[in-house]
Every structure is written in C-alpha cells, then in structure tokens.
Amino acid sequence: MPFRLIDREETLVAGLPVRSPRRALGKVRDPHLEKAWFAVLNGQTSGPLASTYTDYAEEVGSYYIQTVGYCCESLDDVPPGYMVSRLPAGTYAKFSVTGDDFAEIFSQLWEEIWEAERRGEIERTFTGDFEYYPHAFGVDLYVAVQSTKCGELQ
C-alpha cells in the first residue's frame, strides 16, 4: 500500500475520549470504545468523522487516549460534554484504504505502518495520529513522522 508524506495544518477533533490499553489490533474488542462511537454516531456532529490517538507510549502494553468524534474548525463547533483533541501542524504519512470489514482494514493499515517503519521509510514522532473517514467504506490514517523524510513515496 503506497503512502504519501504531507505537511498538515493543526487538526482539531471534538469527541469522546477513551483511555485504551495498547494491544495488537483486531485481537481484543474494547467495549468503552464501542460505546463512545455509538454515542458520537447518534449525537451531534458538525464535521466529518475522525478519531485521534494521543498521549501514548510506543510499547504494546502501555496506554493511549483515543478520542472518537469529528473534525472541527474551532471550539465554537464543540457541543457540551465533548472534549477537543489537538494535533499539531507537521509532517504526516498518509495511509489510505477502502473496504467493508473495518477490523481487516485497520489491521492492514497498521501492518503497513509498521512495515514502513521497519524499512526505515518513516520515523514516527508519537505527537498524535488520527483517522479520517472520507466515506462509509474508507479510512485515511495520518501518522505523525519526522520531517527529515521528505518527498512522496509511491
């Protein structure tokens, strides 16, 4: 799966936070995460659906915060009860995939990210990553990376 390195402006995602244990994707369901998505999908949103990964360590077995919600332009777009996750401007590796089995999609995406790391094509900064859902069957996953890796990979 090809990816592109792109420079992005600051990204704001309003939503519901879930503190999740970091584990292999697709191995364990997280009922707290499912409950948050259910609430967001049945609540008020004013932008495209998105999810952020912040405040986490690199090692499996540690924790991170996943905020599920939607992209917003300002704090004025945030309904009561939601928090805002702020991802800094910077260089991101953009991985995109489509399909109808989200567990398979996410496993495929993260395997590609880890493989790009192993090949030395990207060096993650762990300043925050996010998922953007352009339509019902697609995911764009943006991973924060060192800007020393520049250009576009096909």
C-alpha positions as CSV (number, residue, x, y, z in Angstrom):
1,M,0.0,0.0,0.0
2,P,1.6,3.3,-1.0
3,F,1.6,6.2,1.3
4,R,2.3,9.9,1.0
5,L,4.3,12.3,3.2
6,I,2.4,15.5,3.6
7,D,2.5,18.7,5.6
8,R,-0.7,19.4,7.5
9,E,-2.0,22.3,9.5
10,E,-3.2,21.8,13.1
11,T,-6.1,19.4,13.3
12,L,-8.9,19.6,15.9
13,V,-11.1,16.7,16.6
14,A,-14.1,17.1,19.0
15,G,-15.4,13.9,20.6
16,L,-15.4,11.5,23.4
17,P,-12.1,10.3,24.9
18,V,-11.4,6.6,25.8
19,R,-8.3,5.5,27.6
20,S,-7.4,2.3,25.9
21,P,-4.8,-0.3,26.5
22,R,-2.4,-0.5,23.6
23,R,-2.6,-4.0,22.1
24,A,-2.5,-5.8,18.8
25,L,-5.2,-4.5,16.6
26,G,-8.2,-6.8,15.9
27,K,-7.3,-9.0,18.9
28,V,-9.5,-7.6,21.6
29,R,-12.7,-5.6,21.4
30,D,-12.9,-2.5,23.5
31,P,-16.5,-2.0,24.8
32,H,-15.7,1.5,26.0
33,L,-14.6,2.5,22.6
34,E,-17.6,0.9,21.0
35,K,-19.9,2.8,23.5
36,A,-18.1,6.1,22.6
37,W,-18.6,5.5,18.8
38,F,-22.2,4.7,19.4
39,A,-22.7,7.9,21.3
40,V,-20.9,10.0,18.7
41,L,-22.8,8.4,15.7
42,N,-26.1,9.0,17.5
43,G,-25.2,12.5,18.7
44,Q,-24.5,16.0,17.3
45,T,-21.6,16.4,14.9
46,S,-20.7,19.3,12.7
47,G,-17.9,17.9,10.6
48,P,-16.5,14.7,9.1
49,L,-16.0,11.7,11.4
50,A,-12.5,11.3,12.8
51,S,-10.6,9.7,15.6
52,T,-7.3,10.7,17.3
53,Y,-4.6,8.7,19.1
54,T,-2.7,10.8,21.7
55,D,-0.9,10.7,25.0
56,Y,0.6,7.2,24.5
57,A,3.8,5.4,24.8
58,E,5.3,3.4,21.9
59,E,5.2,0.0,23.6
60,V,2.4,-2.6,23.4
61,G,1.1,-3.0,26.9
62,S,1.0,0.7,27.6
63,Y,-2.0,3.1,27.3
64,Y,-3.1,5.9,25.0
65,I,-6.1,8.2,24.6
66,Q,-8.4,7.7,21.6
67,T,-10.8,10.5,21.0
68,V,-13.7,9.4,18.7
69,G,-15.7,12.2,17.1
70,Y,-15.4,14.6,14.2
71,C,-13.1,17.2,12.7
72,C,-14.0,20.8,13.8
73,E,-12.7,24.2,12.9
74,S,-12.9,25.9,16.3
75,L,-14.1,25.4,19.9
76,D,-17.4,27.0,18.9
77,D,-18.2,23.7,17.0
78,V,-17.9,21.6,20.1
79,P,-21.2,20.5,21.9
80,P,-21.3,20.2,25.7
81,G,-19.7,17.0,27.0
82,Y,-17.2,16.7,24.2
83,M,-13.5,17.3,24.5
84,V,-11.1,18.6,21.9
85,S,-8.0,16.7,20.8
86,R,-5.5,19.0,19.2
87,L,-2.9,17.5,16.8
88,P,-0.1,19.9,15.9
89,A,0.8,21.0,12.4
90,G,3.6,18.9,11.0
91,T,4.6,16.2,8.6
92,Y,2.3,13.1,8.4
93,A,2.5,9.9,6.5
94,K,-1.0,9.3,5.0
95,F,-2.1,5.7,4.5
96,S,-5.5,5.1,2.8
97,V,-7.6,2.0,2.4
98,T,-11.2,1.1,1.5
99,G,-13.2,-2.0,2.3
100,D,-16.3,-3.1,4.2
101,D,-14.6,-5.0,7.1
102,F,-13.2,-2.4,9.5
103,A,-11.3,-4.9,11.6
104,E,-9.5,-6.1,8.5
105,I,-8.9,-2.5,7.2
106,F,-7.3,-1.4,10.5
107,S,-5.1,-4.5,10.7
108,Q,-4.0,-3.9,7.2
109,L,-3.3,-0.2,7.8
110,W,-1.2,-0.7,10.9
111,E,0.7,-3.6,9.3
112,E,1.6,-1.2,6.5
113,I,2.7,1.5,9.0
114,W,4.8,-0.9,11.0
115,E,6.4,-2.3,7.7
116,A,7.2,1.3,6.6
117,E,8.9,1.8,10.0
118,R,10.9,-1.4,9.7
119,R,12.1,-0.4,6.2
120,G,13.2,3.0,7.5
121,E,10.8,4.9,5.3
122,I,9.2,6.7,8.2
123,E,10.2,7.6,11.7
124,R,7.2,8.2,14.0
125,T,7.1,11.1,16.4
126,F,4.2,9.9,18.5
127,T,2.9,13.5,18.8
128,G,-0.5,12.3,17.7
129,D,-2.0,10.3,14.9
130,F,-5.6,10.4,13.5
131,E,-8.1,8.6,11.4
132,Y,-10.3,10.4,8.9
133,Y,-13.3,8.7,7.3
134,P,-13.9,10.2,3.8
135,H,-16.9,7.9,3.3
136,A,-18.6,4.8,4.8
137,F,-16.0,2.3,3.3
138,G,-12.8,4.3,3.6
139,V,-10.2,5.3,6.1
140,D,-7.3,7.8,5.8
141,L,-4.8,7.2,8.7
142,Y,-2.3,10.1,9.3
143,V,0.8,9.1,11.3
144,A,3.0,11.9,12.6
145,V,6.5,11.5,11.3
146,Q,9.9,13.2,11.4
147,S,10.1,15.8,8.7
148,T,13.6,14.7,7.7
149,K,11.9,12.1,5.5
150,C,10.6,14.3,2.7
151,G,9.0,13.9,-0.6
152,E,6.4,11.5,-1.8
153,L,6.6,7.7,-1.9
154,Q,4.6,5.8,-4.5
